[in-house]
Amino acid sequence: MNDRAQRFRELHAEGCFVLPNPWDVGSAIALKQLGYQALASSSAALAFAHGLPDRPDALELELVLEHLSLLAGATDLPLNADFQSGYADSPESVAEHVALCAGTGVAGLSIEDARPSGEPELFEISEAVERMTAARAALDATAPEVVLTGRAEGFLVGHPDLDDVVRRLVAYSEAGADCLFAPELSTREQIREVVSAVAPKPVNVLVSAPTELSLDDLAELGVRRVSMGSSLARVAWGAMLAYAQHVHDTGRFEGLENAAGFQELNARFDA
């Protein structure tokens, strides 16, 4: 039995927890030290670290699996995999790749309904359901404790139709998804409608931009899980780019006092 997957499943049973997204081993270790209960990968953060855009066809499956193995092995916390569209078109290939993903030691993984190549486009709902059903069957055969999250990408790919998003999430729940997720929900009304539609299954909400909603607010709306996507990686990128630009433009080095201390970082990893 995958004990971490079981712990991850239990986190979804009540309350509301934050699922931060490290981008390498060091950031995963630091997030555990800060007290988080679980972690998640970010396809965007991984792509940026390799000088690639966050595009469905930018990352090779082998690179993703290697990255997930590293993150899963970095700490004893449950890790959820941002597994995009399964890096496959057909349900058969989705099932094969989901089994490989589970083999990296992850406690959960998500499958999106956007096509993995070409222009941003959604699978027809019948195709998306077939792919979710295949993912569920692959996990049931290899790692049944692993939490399967079904993602409806309409708001991300230019189809912000809440009725369609809800219809898809309900279908993915019926196809075996344990948790439901529609990135870019932003209002209380949208979140409340999704939570109600898929209840009692847990809902993940993405917070990767400034919002007036606090963790307590999201919990009151019935959200069980709050992921941060690429936001932590982008905070690091933002600080690096701003300081490097300052040095380039001025030839001056003010601002280093804001950097994490060498001894502090050294102590974090001197286990």
N, C-alpha and C positions, 0 to 999 in steps of 0.2 A: 504493500500500500504506500502511496505517495503521501507521507505525513504532512508535508508542506501544503499539498493540494487540499487536504482535509482541513487544515487550519485556515486556508484561504476561503474555502467554502463556508466555514463557520463565521468568518468575518462578515459575510453577506447576510447573515440570518437576522441581525438586528442592529440598530444604531446606524451610524454613518462614518466611514473612515476615508482618509485621504490616501491616494495611491500615487506617490511621486515617481517621476520617470528619470532614473539615472541614465547616463550615456556611456559610462565605462566602469571598470572595476572600482576605481577610487571613489567616484561619486556614489556608487552603490554602497560601499562600506560607510562613507560619511553619512548617508541618509539613514542607515541602520543605527549609527551612533547617535543620531538626533532623535531617535525614538519611534520612527515609523514602523508600522506593523507588517507592511507588504510593499513591494516595488513593482514597477512595470517598465518594459522597454518602450522606446519611441522610435518609430521608423524614420521620422524626420531628423531626430537628434543623431541617429546612426548615419543617415545619409550626409548630413552636414559635416560630421566628423571625418567622412571620407571624401569631402569635396564634391558631393553629388547633390542634386536637387531632390526635394521630397516629391517624387513622382512614382506612381505604382510600378513602373518598369525600371526604376533606377538601380534597385538593389538585387543582387544575385542571391538565390536561395541559400547557397553554401555560406556566403558571408553572414547572412541573417542567422543561420543555425549556429555558426561559430560564435557570433556575438551573444546569442541567447545562452549558450553553454557557459560562456565567461561570466555573464551576469548572474546566472543561476548558481554558479559555483562561488561567487564572491562573498555571499553571506548565507545564513540559514533562513532568511526570510522568504516567504512565498513570492514568486515572480510571475507576473502576467505578461504574456507575449503580445505585442502589437504585431500581429501576423498578417496585416493588410488583407488582401483577397485570397490568401492561401498560396500566393505565387503560382496560380494555376487558373485555367478557364474551366475545365471539365470537372464534374463532381468526383470522378475517379482519381484525378490528380490531386484535387483538394484533400481527399481522404488520405492519399499516400503522404502528402506533405504534412498534414496535421499529425499523423503518426510519428513522423520524423521530428516535428516540433516538440511533441510530448516527450520524446526520447532525450531531449536536452535537459530535462529536469524542471521544466516550468510547471507552475501550479495552475495556470490558466492561460487561455489564448483567445483572441478575438478574430472573427472572420467578417469582412466587409462585403457589401453588395455592389461595390464599384468594380468595373472591369479592370484587370491588372495591366492592361496595355492600351496604347492609343489615347484618344481624347477622353477626358473624364466623362464617364457614361455609366449608368446603372444597368446591372443585369435585370432582365424582366423578372418579376416577382416569382414566377414559377421556377425559373432557373436558379434564382437566389435560394429558394426553399430547398431545391434539390441539392445544392452545394452545402447548405447548413445541415441537412439530413445526413449527407455523406460525412461531414465533419463529426457529427454526433456519433455515428456508427463507428468511425475510426477510433474515437476516444473510448467508446464502450468496449471495444475489442482490445485496447492496449493500455489505457490509463483512465478508467471511469471516474476517478475522483477529480480529474482536471476540470476546472470551471470553463465552460464554453460561453463566450459572449458573442451575441449577434449584433452587428452594427448596421444601421441604416444611414447611408452617406448622402442622402438627398440634399441636405442643407450645405454640404461641403462641395458638391459638384454642380451647383447651380439649379437645383430642383427643390426650392424651399417650400414644399407642399406638406404641411403638417399631417393632413389626412392620409396622404400616401405613406409618410414615415411611420405613422401609427399602425396602418394596415400591414406594413412590412414587419414591424417589430412584433406584432401579434403573431404573424405567420412564422417568424423565426422562433418565437417562444414555443409555438405548437410543434415545430420541427426539432426541438430538443435543446435550444439555447437556454442556459441557466441564468444568464444576466443579459440585459438589453441596454443598448447604447446608441444614441443618435447625436453625434457631434454637432456643435453649434446651436443647440437649444439655448436660448438666452433669457426668456421671460418666465416669470412664475407660472403663467397660464400654460405655456408650452410644456414645461416640466411637469406640472400637475396633471395635464392630460395624458402624457406618456406614462407616468407612474400609475395612474388609474387604469389605463388600458391594459397593461401587462401584469397587474397585481395578481397574485402575491409575489411574482418574481422580482428580484432586485433590479434597480436601474442605476447605470453609471452616467454621471454628468461630467463633461469636460470643462475645466476652467483653465484657459490658457491666455486670457486677456483680462484686463481690469473689469470688475463686476461689483455691483452693490450687494450681491448675495454673499452672505457669510456661510461658513460650514453649518452653523446652527440653522440658518434660513433654509438651506438645502435639506437638512435633516427633517425640518418641519414639513417640507413639501413631500417627504417620503423617499428621498434619494438615499440609497445605501452606500454608494461608492463615488468618490470624486477623484478623477484622474487629472493630471496636469500637462499631459502631452509633451510637447517640446519646450515648454516654457522655461524650465530650469536651465536647459542647455542654451536657450536664447538669452537668458539673463547673463550667463557666463560669456557668451559671444558678444553681447552688448557691452559689457564692461571691458573686455579685451579690445574690441574695435574702437571704442571711444578713447581709451587711454593710448592705444597705438597711434590713432589719428592725431591726438594732442601732441605727442612727442614728435611726430613727423612734421606737423604744422608749425610748432613753436620752438623745437629744439630744447624744450624744458621738461623736467621730470616730476613736477608737482603731481600729486595724486597717488603716489605709491603707498602713502600712509593708509589708503583704503584697501590695500591688498591683504589677503589672508597671510598671517605671519608664517615665515619659514618653519620656525620651531613648532608652531601649532600644527601645521600640516604634517611635519615629520613625526610628531608625537601620535597623531591619529593613525598612522600606518606602521608604527614601530611596535608591532605586536609580537 
